[in-house]
Amino acid sequence: WYNNRYPIRVALVNGEREVLLDEICKLTPDVNVVSYLTPLTGIDETSQQTAKLTLAEITQQLRTLIPKNAVLVGQSIHHDVEWMNLLPTVDFRTSVDTAHLFQRR
């Protein structure tokens, strides 16, 4: 069911908790929004309309900011990595999926 999802916000925070990047994605005409998941994302149609950069443009910026030895951390991070066409050991060292840290047993 991830095939019908699309990233709406890209953020990058370093180890000192400094925000290096925080952008809302400008959606291309081929993206059909069913829900912004506003309670989770805080983003709605109005806030999305202020976006200036597409996912491809944000990804370009992200690549210049991520150190090659970076450890990416996030919830189901593999989806984010896939959407942005980032490559482990090329664009970053490794990733940690927080979904696995808090799994119910």
C-alpha positions in Angstrom: 0.0 0.0 0.0 3.0 2.3 -0.2 2.7 2.5 -3.9 0.1 5.3 -3.5 2.2 7.4 -1.1 4.5 10.2 -1.8 6.8 12.2 0.5 5.4 15.7 1.4 8.2 16.9 3.6 12.0 16.3 3.7 14.0 17.3 6.8 17.6 16.7 7.7 19.0 17.2 11.3 22.6 16.7 12.2 24.0 15.1 15.4 23.9 18.4 17.2 20.1 18.7 16.5 20.6 21.5 14.1 18.1 21.6 11.2 20.1 21.6 8.0 17.1 21.2 5.7 13.3 21.3 6.1 11.3 21.6 2.9 7.8 20.8 1.8 7.7 19.2 -1.6 6.0 21.0 -4.5 3.8 18.3 -6.0 4.0 17.6 -9.7 0.7 17.4 -11.7 0.9 13.6 -11.8 0.7 13.3 -8.0 -2.9 12.8 -6.9 -3.3 13.6 -3.2 -5.9 11.6 -1.4 -4.8 12.7 2.1 -2.0 14.9 3.5 -2.3 12.9 6.8 -2.5 16.3 8.4 -2.8 15.1 12.1 0.5 13.3 11.6 2.3 15.7 9.2 0.9 19.1 10.1 0.6 19.8 6.4 -2.5 20.6 4.5 -3.4 21.7 1.0 -2.7 25.4 1.9 0.7 24.8 3.4 1.6 22.5 0.5 0.8 25.3 -2.0 3.7 27.4 -0.6 6.2 24.8 -1.5 8.9 25.9 -4.0 10.9 22.8 -4.7 10.0 19.4 -6.2 11.2 16.2 -4.6 13.9 15.9 -7.2 15.2 19.4 -6.4 15.1 18.8 -2.7 16.9 15.5 -3.1 19.7 17.3 -5.0 20.1 19.7 -2.1 20.0 16.8 0.4 22.8 15.0 -1.5 25.1 18.0 -1.0 24.3 18.1 2.7 24.6 14.4 3.7 28.1 13.4 4.7 29.2 10.1 3.0 29.6 8.6 6.5 26.1 9.6 7.6 23.8 7.3 9.4 20.2 8.1 8.4 17.5 7.5 11.1 13.8 7.4 10.5 10.5 5.6 10.7 10.5 3.1 7.8 13.5 5.0 6.4 13.9 2.6 3.5 10.9 4.1 1.8 12.4 7.6 2.1 15.7 6.4 0.7 13.9 4.7 -2.2 11.8 7.7 -3.0 14.8 9.9 -3.2 17.0 7.4 -5.1 19.7 7.5 -2.4 22.2 4.7 -2.4 23.7 3.2 0.8 27.6 3.4 0.7 27.3 5.9 -2.1 25.2 8.7 -0.7 25.4 7.7 3.0 26.9 5.0 5.1 23.9 3.2 6.6 20.4 3.7 8.0 18.5 2.8 11.1 14.8 2.1 11.0 13.1 3.3 14.2 10.1 1.0 13.4 12.4 -1.9 14.3 13.4 -0.3 17.6 9.9 -0.1 19.0 8.3 -3.3 17.6 5.8 -5.1 19.8 6.8 -8.5 20.7 
